[in-house]
Amino acid sequence: MNRVHLLMYQLNHKKGNALITVLLIITIFMILFLSSTGQASTNVKLKRVVEKSNQSTAIAEMGL
């Protein structure tokens, strides 16, 4: 009977470790995804500002 309890404990412990590992992997991928999304958003905003600045400079140089 003692061996059965030991085997059940080991099985449950392995399931717990697998769950923790999967949750950690999901968390890491989520952090990477959110970070890259934030970076892309910042790049798009910066590109808009630079384009507007370039347009303003071109208009000023044309004398309009």
C-alpha positions as CSV (number, residue, x, y, z in Angstrom):
1,M,0.0,0.0,0.0
2,N,2.9,2.3,0.7
3,R,4.3,1.9,-2.8
4,V,1.0,2.8,-4.3
5,H,0.9,6.1,-2.3
6,L,4.5,6.8,-3.3
7,L,3.7,6.2,-7.0
8,M,0.7,8.4,-6.9
9,Y,2.7,11.2,-5.1
10,Q,5.4,11.0,-7.8
11,L,2.8,11.1,-10.6
12,N,1.1,14.1,-9.1
13,H,4.4,15.8,-8.5
14,K,5.4,15.4,-12.2
15,K,2.0,16.8,-13.3
16,G,2.6,19.8,-11.1
17,N,6.0,20.3,-12.5
18,A,4.7,20.1,-16.0
19,L,2.0,22.6,-15.3
20,I,4.5,25.1,-13.8
21,T,6.8,24.6,-16.8
22,V,4.0,25.3,-19.3
23,L,2.8,28.3,-17.4
24,L,6.4,29.7,-17.3
25,I,6.8,29.2,-21.1
26,I,3.5,30.8,-21.8
27,T,4.4,33.8,-19.6
28,I,7.8,34.2,-21.4
29,F,6.2,34.1,-24.8
30,M,3.5,36.6,-23.7
31,I,6.2,39.0,-22.4
32,L,8.1,38.7,-25.7
33,F,5.0,39.2,-27.8
34,L,3.8,42.3,-25.8
35,S,7.3,43.8,-25.9
36,S,7.6,43.4,-29.7
37,T,4.1,44.8,-30.2
38,G,5.0,47.8,-28.1
39,Q,8.2,48.3,-30.1
40,A,6.3,48.1,-33.4
41,S,3.7,50.6,-32.2
42,T,6.5,53.0,-31.2
43,N,8.2,52.6,-34.5
44,V,4.9,53.4,-36.4
45,K,4.4,56.6,-34.3
46,L,8.0,57.7,-34.9
47,K,7.7,57.1,-38.6
48,R,4.6,59.3,-38.8
49,V,6.4,62.1,-36.9
50,V,9.4,61.9,-39.2
51,E,7.2,61.9,-42.4
52,K,5.3,64.9,-41.2
53,S,8.5,66.7,-40.4
54,N,9.9,65.9,-43.9
55,Q,6.7,67.1,-45.5
56,S,6.9,70.3,-43.5
57,T,10.5,70.9,-44.5
58,A,9.8,70.2,-48.2
59,I,6.8,72.6,-48.2
60,A,8.9,75.3,-46.4
61,E,11.7,74.9,-49.0
62,M,9.3,75.2,-51.9
63,G,8.1,78.5,-50.4
64,L,4.4,77.7,-50.2
